């Protein structure tokens, strides 16, 4: 395989920025336009008992299954936040087989349930890439603990010479975790590698804060994009990010 395209997106549980309407069908079309091989999703609704009754256009089943339909034959879901009506978490969609999956609880406190979804994906040429999807908390102390947990997980569970992609919503608007990720894991943000600084991704209508990331190890970045404007701004409160990568040999 010569190149690999990846994307990350906080989908806001399939509702528009101010929760006024269901945007799952339009969101699926926009994701397909990215033509990504691996998609990292946050705030994915795995189940909700009442949305289908309240909204006539709310799709049946888990949101990651609906989004993956016909395009990404392999997917994994990590259930993180559980409540009476259902649950939500992170998901990874892939064109290539997911050979192993593990979801790890990295919650910093009982008020925010957060997880780290790890999928080992076998690419078309037989090479494997470790793909991790994360959504960190809103508070700095919790994010520091989650950054430490992420670093320790990668060190303990993934071979040091293996290619790795870590993507998600890190709520890291001061960009405090990139130095630790670089020094401890030799991983770097694709936008920093390609353009010199991490991407602005929030709010989607006029991105100012740098909350979302794609970190890589073992890849060269050929292209990186923030998807804003037009139909994108009517979907989530976050912008989608994508990157085209080339495997280092």
Secondary structure as GFF3:
##gff-version 3
##sequence-region A 1 249
A	DSSP	beta_strand	4	10	.	.	.	ID=ss1
A	DSSP	three_ten_helix	12	14	.	.	.	ID=ss2
A	DSSP	alpha_helix	24	34	.	.	.	ID=ss3
A	DSSP	beta_strand	38	48	.	.	.	ID=ss4
A	DSSP	alpha_helix	51	54	.	.	.	ID=ss5
A	DSSP	alpha_helix	63	68	.	.	.	ID=ss6
A	DSSP	beta_strand	74	83	.	.	.	ID=ss7
A	DSSP	beta_strand	86	94	.	.	.	ID=ss8
A	DSSP	beta_strand	98	105	.	.	.	ID=ss9
A	DSSP	beta_strand	115	122	.	.	.	ID=ss10
A	DSSP	beta_strand	128	135	.	.	.	ID=ss11
A	DSSP	alpha_helix	140	157	.	.	.	ID=ss12
A	DSSP	beta_strand	164	169	.	.	.	ID=ss13
A	DSSP	alpha_helix	178	185	.	.	.	ID=ss14
A	DSSP	beta_strand	188	189	.	.	.	ID=ss15
A	DSSP	alpha_helix	190	195	.	.	.	ID=ss16
A	DSSP	three_ten_helix	204	206	.	.	.	ID=ss17
A	DSSP	beta_strand	212	217	.	.	.	ID=ss18
A	DSSP	beta_strand	219	227	.	.	.	ID=ss19
A	DSSP	three_ten_helix	230	234	.	.	.	ID=ss20
A	DSSP	beta_strand	240	247	.	.	.	ID=ss21
###
